[in-house]
Amino acid sequence: MVNVWRFMNIFFLIALWIGQGVDLSGFLFVLIFAVLISLRWRIELPDWTIMIDLLLCVVFIPFWDSSAYGLLLPAFEMMRRKKYRYVIIVMFILVVYQLDSLFLLWFLFQAGLFGVWTGEADVQRAESLKEADQERKARYELEAVKEELLKASRDAAHLAEVTERNRIARDLHDHVGHDLTGANLALQAYEQLEGRHAKDMLNEVRQRVERSTVMLRDTVHDMTPVTRIGADRLEQITAEYPRIPVSFQKTGNTEQVPIHFWSLLEPCLKEALTNVSRHSDATRVNVQLDVTERFVRLSIQDDGRGTKPAAEGSGVRNLKLRARSFGGSVSVNVTDGYLIVCILPLEEDKL
């Protein structure tokens, strides 16, 4: 809008110059103003360049009266940039050259008014851009915080796993290991004894072995999860889905999948089955879990051709965000039924 107004003023001066048939002075005046406007179109000139515009008008008004209309350009620039002190110079030029044309004064008033309006618009646009930058920065910071929290959660889960392993190893060493070592020594001594002493030694061996057996059984019982986890949990969800039959197939070694990956794979399966219930007329759903040395891939595909969701819901967006924090991706395709695919890298997670 600003540049359009500037070039309209140049065209106005050109029209005056052509209509009045002025000699070289008018041509030079219009040419210099055109150069200044072209520069302002490409770059933001400093405020002091307004004085150049005013000086040109002062120099050329004695040779061409219509040069006074060149004051429209500096009047617009000074009001747009809020350089109100330059108004005194414009008024001084009007008084010195006795420029009292109502037509000129009206155009100057319009130029100043439009300059004020565009200046305020520039300020509001700058504030809007600043707010947008701040919001974008806040979103990036929030994404970084989420990634840090997820990483901290993975580290905490890994630390808890290592701590539990150390506790189990210590308990087995302190109790089962000592009992088995004692039983082994007792058996060696039993070979050298006879009579009642041999019988007492055999009873001691039996007691140590029984304590070790109880300790191992209790340890295994404590380590056995109450609820299903991992691939067993996914299979349980598909088996308990009440609406339509769901087939579940898995390939590869699911034990090498990090425990925190299941916290994403399970919601992916539930989200897909929820969308089947809400938006599809499917009669069957196929769930495929593939685990390779490099990645984990979970795909859920139904055979429905009913109404598809009009837009991506918040559930899918959250899944995509969480997948990106793991270095993976979640994609959705509704071309032929409803298909959701989650891919998570294994090698990257191990680094």
C-alpha positions in Angstrom: 0.0 0.0 0.0 2.8 2.4 0.9 4.7 1.8 -2.4 1.5 2.1 -4.4 0.9 5.5 -2.9 4.5 6.6 -3.6 4.4 5.6 -7.3 0.9 7.2 -7.7 2.5 10.5 -6.6 5.3 10.0 -9.1 2.8 9.4 -11.9 0.9 12.5 -10.8 4.1 14.6 -11.1 4.9 13.1 -14.5 1.4 14.0 -15.6 1.9 17.6 -14.4 5.3 17.8 -16.2 3.8 16.4 -19.5 0.7 18.6 -19.3 2.6 21.8 -18.7 5.3 21.1 -21.2 8.1 22.2 -18.9 11.7 22.0 -19.9 14.6 20.0 -18.5 14.2 21.3 -14.9 10.9 19.5 -14.4 12.2 16.4 -16.0 15.2 16.3 -13.6 12.9 17.0 -10.6 10.7 14.0 -11.4 13.6 11.8 -12.2 15.4 12.4 -8.9 12.1 11.8 -7.0 11.6 8.6 -8.9 15.1 7.4 -8.0 14.4 8.1 -4.3 11.1 6.3 -4.4 12.7 3.4 -6.1 15.3 3.2 -3.4 12.7 3.3 -0.7 10.8 0.6 -2.5 13.9 -1.7 -2.3 15.4 -0.7 1.1 14.3 1.3 4.2 16.1 4.6 3.9 17.0 6.5 7.1 14.8 9.3 8.4 17.3 12.1 7.4 16.7 11.3 3.7 13.4 13.2 4.1 15.5 16.3 4.2 16.7 15.5 0.7 13.1 15.5 -0.6 12.5 18.9 1.1 15.7 20.3 -0.3 14.8 19.2 -3.8 11.5 21.0 -3.5 13.2 24.2 -2.3 15.7 24.1 -5.2 13.2 23.4 -8.0 10.2 25.4 -7.0 11.7 28.7 -8.4 12.1 26.9 -11.8 8.8 25.0 -11.8 5.9 26.0 -9.7 4.4 22.5 -9.7 7.4 21.2 -7.9 5.5 22.2 -4.8 3.4 19.0 -5.2 6.6 17.2 -4.5 6.0 18.1 -0.9 3.4 15.4 -0.8 6.1 12.7 -0.7 8.1 14.1 2.3 4.8 15.0 4.1 3.7 11.4 3.8 7.1 10.0 4.9 7.5 12.3 7.9 4.0 11.5 9.2 4.4 7.8 8.6 7.6 7.7 10.6 6.3 10.1 13.2 8.9 12.8 12.5 6.5 15.6 13.3 9.3 18.2 13.7 9.7 18.2 9.9 6.3 19.8 9.6 7.8 23.1 10.6 10.1 22.9 7.5 7.1 22.2 5.2 5.2 25.2 6.7 8.3 27.4 6.3 8.5 26.4 2.6 4.8 27.2 2.1 5.2 30.6 3.7 8.5 31.6 1.9 7.2 30.6 -1.5 3.7 31.9 -0.8 2.1 28.5 -1.7 -1.5 29.1 -0.6 -3.3 27.0 -3.2 -6.2 25.2 -1.6 -5.7 22.4 -4.0 -2.1 21.9 -2.8 -3.0 22.3 0.9 -5.8 19.7 0.5 -3.3 17.2 -1.0 -0.8 17.9 1.7 -3.5 17.2 4.3 -4.4 14.0 2.7 -0.8 12.9 2.4 -0.2 13.6 6.1 -3.4 11.8 7.1 -2.5 8.7 5.0 1.0 8.8 6.4 -0.4 8.7 10.0 -2.7 5.8 9.1 0.0 3.7 7.4 2.4 4.4 10.3 -0.1 3.0 12.8 -0.7 0.1 10.5 3.1 -0.6 10.4 3.2 -0.5 14.2 0.4 -2.9 14.5 1.9 -5.2 11.9 5.2 -5.2 13.7 3.5 -6.0 17.0 1.6 -8.9 15.3 4.9 -10.2 13.8 6.5 -9.9 17.2 3.6 -11.8 18.9 3.8 -14.5 16.2 7.5 -14.9 16.8 7.0 -15.1 20.5 4.3 -17.7 20.1 6.5 -19.7 17.7 9.4 -19.5 20.1 7.1 -20.6 22.9 5.9 -23.6 20.9 9.5 -24.6 20.1 10.4 -24.3 23.8 7.3 -26.4 24.7 8.4 -29.0 22.2 11.9 -29.0 23.7 10.5 -29.4 27.2 8.2 -32.3 26.1 11.2 -34.0 24.5 13.3 -33.5 27.6 10.5 -34.8 29.8 10.0 -37.9 27.6 13.8 -38.5 27.6 13.8 -38.1 31.4 11.0 -40.6 31.6 12.9 -43.1 29.5 16.0 -42.5 31.6 14.0 -43.0 34.8 12.5 -46.2 33.5 15.9 -47.5 32.5 17.4 -46.5 35.9 14.5 -48.3 37.7 15.1 -51.4 35.6 18.8 -51.4 36.3 18.2 -50.8 40.0 15.7 -53.7 40.2 18.2 -56.0 38.4 20.9 -55.0 40.9 18.6 -55.7 43.8 17.6 -59.1 42.5 21.2 -60.0 41.8 22.2 -58.9 45.3 19.4 -60.9 46.9 20.3 -64.0 44.9 23.9 -63.6 45.8 23.3 -63.0 49.5 20.8 -65.7 50.1 20.6 -68.3 47.4 24.3 -68.2 46.6 25.3 -68.6 50.2 22.9 -71.5 50.8 24.0 -73.3 47.6 27.6 -72.9 48.5 27.0 -74.2 52.0 25.0 -77.1 50.6 27.9 -77.9 48.3 30.4 -77.9 51.1 28.1 -80.0 53.3 27.9 -82.6 50.5 31.6 -82.7 50.3 31.8 -83.2 54.1 29.1 -85.9 54.0 31.3 -88.1 51.9 33.8 -88.2 54.8 31.3 -88.8 57.6 29.4 -91.9 58.8 26.5 -92.6 61.1 24.6 -89.9 62.9 26.9 -87.1 61.8 26.3 -88.0 58.2 22.5 -87.9 58.7 22.7 -84.4 60.4 24.8 -83.2 57.5 22.3 -84.4 55.0 19.5 -82.7 56.8 21.4 -79.4 56.7 21.9 -79.8 52.9 18.2 -80.5 52.5 17.3 -77.3 54.5 19.6 -75.1 52.5 18.3 -76.4 49.2 14.7 -75.9 50.4 15.5 -72.3 51.4 17.1 -71.7 48.1 14.1 -73.1 46.3 11.7 -70.9 48.2 13.8 -67.9 47.6 13.9 -68.5 43.9 10.2 -69.1 43.7 9.4 -65.9 45.6 11.8 -63.9 43.4 10.2 -65.2 40.2 6.7 -64.5 41.7 7.7 -60.9 42.6 9.1 -60.3 39.1 6.0 -61.7 37.3 3.7 -58.7 36.3 0.2 -58.7 37.5 -1.1 -57.2 34.3 0.0 -58.0 30.8 2.6 -55.8 29.1 4.1 -55.4 25.7 2.9 -57.6 22.9 0.7 -59.6 25.3 -1.2 -56.4 26.2 -1.8 -55.6 22.5 -3.0 -59.1 21.9 -5.3 -58.8 24.9 -6.8 -55.5 23.6 -7.6 -57.1 20.2 -9.1 -60.2 21.8 -11.4 -58.1 24.0 -12.6 -55.7 21.3 -16.3 -56.4 21.3 -17.5 -54.8 18.0 -16.0 -56.8 15.2 -13.3 -59.6 14.9 -9.7 -58.3 15.2 -6.8 -60.5 14.1 -3.4 -60.0 15.7 -0.1 -61.1 14.2 3.4 -60.5 15.4 6.8 -61.2 14.0 10.3 -60.8 15.4 11.6 -60.6 19.0 9.3 -58.4 20.9 11.5 -58.6 24.0 14.1 -56.2 22.4 11.4 -53.4 22.2 12.2 -50.8 24.9 9.5 -50.7 27.6 8.6 -47.0 27.0 7.8 -47.8 23.3 4.7 -49.8 24.5 3.4 -46.6 26.0 3.0 -45.3 22.5 2.1 -48.5 20.6 -0.8 -49.3 22.9 -2.5 -45.9 22.5 -2.0 -46.2 18.7 -4.0 -49.5 18.7 -6.7 -48.0 20.9 -7.0 -44.9 18.8 -7.3 -47.0 15.6 -10.0 -49.2 17.2 -11.9 -46.1 18.5 -11.9 -44.6 15.0 -13.3 -47.9 13.7 -16.1 -47.7 16.1 -16.9 -44.0 15.4 -16.3 -43.6 11.6 -16.2 -47.0 9.9 -18.6 -49.7 8.8 -15.8 -52.2 8.8 -16.4 -55.9 9.4 -12.8 -56.9 10.3 -9.6 -55.3 11.5 -6.1 -56.6 11.0 -3.3 -55.7 13.4 0.3 -56.5 12.5 3.3 -56.0 14.8 6.7 -56.4 13.2 10.0 -56.2 15.1 13.3 -56.1 13.3 16.8 -55.2 14.3 16.3 -51.6 13.2 12.7 -50.7 13.9 9.3 -51.6 15.3 6.3 -51.3 13.0 2.6 -51.5 14.2 -0.1 -51.3 11.5 -3.9 -51.4 12.1 -6.0 -51.7 8.9 -9.8 -52.2 8.7 -11.9 -53.0 5.6 -14.5 -50.3 6.2 -15.8 -47.9 3.5 -18.0 -45.8 5.6 -17.8 -42.2 6.7 -14.2 -41.1 7.3 -13.2 -38.5 9.8 -13.3 -35.0 8.3 -10.1 -33.8 10.0 -7.3 -35.2 12.0 -8.2 -35.4 15.6 -6.3 -34.4 18.7 -5.6 -38.0 19.5 -3.7 -38.6 16.3 -1.9 -35.3 16.6 -0.7 -36.3 20.1 0.4 -39.7 18.8 2.5 -38.0 16.1 4.1 -35.7 18.5 5.0 -38.5 20.9 6.4 -40.6 18.0 8.6 -37.7 16.8 10.1 -37.5 20.3 11.1 -41.2 19.9 12.6 -40.5 16.5 9.7 -42.3 14.7 6.5 -41.4 13.0 2.7 -42.1 12.9 0.9 -41.9 9.6 -2.8 -42.2 8.7 -4.4 -43.2 5.4 -8.1 -43.3 4.7 -8.0 -44.2 1.0 -9.1 -47.8 1.5 -10.5 -48.2 5.0 -8.8 -46.7 8.0 -5.0 -47.4 8.2 -2.7 -46.1 11.0 1.0 -47.0 11.0 3.4 -46.4 13.8 7.2 -46.8 13.1 9.8 -46.4 15.9 13.5 -46.9 15.3 15.4 -49.3 17.6 19.0 -48.4 16.7 18.5 -44.7 17.4 17.0 -45.5 20.8 19.9 -47.7 21.8 22.5 -44.9 21.2 
